[in-house]
Amino acid sequence: MAEATEYAFELREVTEALIAHQGITTGKWMLSFEMGLAGGISGPTESDSRPSAIVQIRSLKLAAAKDEAVLKLGHLIVDAAEVAQRQPK
């Protein structure tokens, strides 16, 4: 049997795992990202250089989902009480 070299996770799975890891038992939560943006001139050669942007993911965060517009994104929102119910006692 081949050894696994990569695992993929849905955003919701990551959110649930982080909620469980932090011991959060109440509230609705979603995954968010802290990002950085840098600009410069880059390209494979000097003559092909163009204005460019680099987007950096600095961290993953759990964010409380309280805004009505955000709560409508049900596929991204996780209820911590539901995650806590599934955890072994």
JONORQUI-V113000 format. One record per residue. N is the residue number from 1. NEAR is the number of other C-alpha atoms within 10 Angstrom. Layout:
N_NEAR, N_NEAR
//
This chain:
1_3, 2_4, 3_5, 4_6, 5_5, 6_5, 7_5, 8_6, 9_8, 10_8, 11_15, 12_16, 13_14, 14_15, 15_26, 16_22, 17_13, 18_17, 19_24, 20_16, 21_9, 22_9, 23_13, 24_17, 25_15, 26_13, 27_13, 28_20, 29_24, 30_25, 31_21, 32_14, 33_13, 34_10, 35_11, 36_11, 37_9, 38_9, 39_10, 40_10, 41_11, 42_14, 43_11, 44_8, 45_8, 46_9, 47_8, 48_9, 49_12, 50_13, 51_9, 52_11, 53_12, 54_10, 55_10, 56_12, 57_11, 58_10, 59_10, 60_14, 61_14, 62_17, 63_14, 64_16, 65_20, 66_11, 67_8, 68_8, 69_8, 70_14, 71_17, 72_11, 73_11, 74_11, 75_10, 76_17, 77_21, 78_22, 79_19, 80_19, 81_14, 82_14, 83_18, 84_17, 85_10, 86_9, 87_9, 88_5, 89_5
//
